[in-house]
């Protein structure tokens, strides 16, 4: 039986044969990519937060990056994958089960600001898969430690919607595996 792309992505996030509670899965979503993202996250009833510090205007909150903890059985998870895949809405973060949303959010929040060579503070939209795919491949081992923090794997769409990329941090650099979707 052929699985839909959504089902194949779901299986990559929560592999069959592994207990569902053996990992936590988070999505970091770029509210600026689509006006539907922030209301979807807010109405999801899943644990979530904005990566920008309050106070925020409604307009900035809507365009900000948001982190949400996904549940494999949640209707929202399926809807998110269906709506987001191939549209560069964000990335998926896989952690050990003991890592709470707060710890992952704090690490993600630190990455949103970078300093340019001339000392200027800039927003870094690392959660855009088009940015993250390129950035991770150029990181030093020290930079990878900062990016991954409590995260064991980062998953995202490839250059086309027919592939899923999985990045893991090793002692010598970043390991990349590619999953090509069937059907």
N, C-alpha and C positions, 0 to 999 in steps of 0.2 A: 504494500500500500504506500503510495506517495504521500509525503507530508507536505503541507503548505509551507511557504517560506516562514510565516509566523511561527508555525510549530517547530520548524528546524532551528530558528533563532532561540525559541523557548528551550529547546533541548540543549543548546550550547550554553545557555545561562544556568539551567538546572539539569545536568546530564542524568539520563535514565540510569538506574542502578545505584545512584548515590542518594543518601537520605536528603530530603529537601532542607532539613535544618543543619546540613553540613556546611552551609555558606550563607552569606547575605549578599543580596544583589541590590545595587543602587543605580539610579540613572541621574546623570547631571545633564539637564536640559537647558537649552539656550532660548529664553523667552523672546529674544529678538528675531528668531528665525520664523516664528509664526504666532500670531495673536491668540491662537487657540491653546498654546502651551500652558500659560499661567493659570487660566481658569480650569483646565483639565487637572492640573496638579492640585489646585486648591480644593476641587470637588472630589478628588479621588478617595478620600477617607483613609489614605495611607500616610505614614509619617513622612513629613517633608519640611523643607525650609528654604529660604532664599539665601544665596551665597553673599549677597551684599548686605552691609550693615545698615540697620535702621537708624534714623528715620528715612523713609523713601517716599517719593511721590507715587501715586498710583501708576502713572505712566512709566516711571523708572522700574518699579516693582514688576510690572507686566513684561518689560524687556530684559529683566535681569536673569542670570542663571539660577536655576532651582535644582536642589537635590531631593530625590524622593527614594524611599526604600520600597522596592518592589516585592510583591508577594506572588509566588508562582500560580496560585489559584485565583488571584484577583482579576475581575473583569477588566479593570483599568490596565493591567499589564498587557493583556492581549490587544486592547485598543491602542495603547501607546505604541507597541511594536508595529501594528498595522498602519498607524498614522505617520509614524516618524521615519520608518526605515526607507533609506534612499533620499531623504530630504535634509540630511545633516542637522538633525535636531539636537543631537547630543551623543554621549558615550555611556557605556555601562561599566560599573566598577564591581568587582567581586572581592569579598573579604571573608575572613574566617568568621564563624558565627558569633564570636565574642566581641566583635567590633561594633560598637553602637553608632547610630546615625551621627551623634554629636562629634565623635572622633573623626569620622570620615569627612563630615562637613567642615570641621576646623582645618583639616589638611587641604581640602579643595578650596576653601576660602583664601588660604595663604597664597595659592597659585594665581589668583585673579589679578594681582598687581605685580608688575615687574618694573625694573629700573633700566632705562636706556643707557647707552654708553656715556651720554652727556648728563646723566643724573636725573632725567625727567621720569616721573612715575606715570606708567601707562597701564591701561587695562589689557589683560592677556586672555583672549577667548580660547583657551586651551581645550575647552569642552566641545568645540566644533571639530568633528571628525576630520575635516579637511586640514585643519591646523595640527591636531594631535598626531595624525599619521606621520607627518613630516617631522614634527618636533621630537617625538620619541626616538626616531631613528638617528637623531643628531646629539642626543644627550650623553654626557659623561656619566660614569657610574655614580658619582655624587649627586648629579642632577636627577638621575633616575630615582635615587633614594628619596629625594625631596618630592618628586612627582608622585611616586607610588605610596609613600608613607605607609598607612595601614592596609593598603590595597594589594592584593596578590596578583590580580589580573585586570586588565582593561580591555574591553571589547567594544568594537564599533564597526560600522559599515565600511567596506573598502571603497575604492574609487568608483565602483559600480555597485548597484544594489544586489548583485548576484553573489557577493562575497562578504564574509564576516572575518575581520581581523582580530586576533587575540594577541595581546602583548603581555609578557611577564618579565619581571626584573630578575636578572641573574647577577652573579658576582662580577661578571665581565661585561655586561651590557644588557641590551633588551632583546629578548627572544620573541620572534614574531611567527605565528602560525596563521594560515589562511584556510578558511572553510568555504568551499564553493557549494552553493545551493543546488539541489537537484530539482528538476521539474520546472 
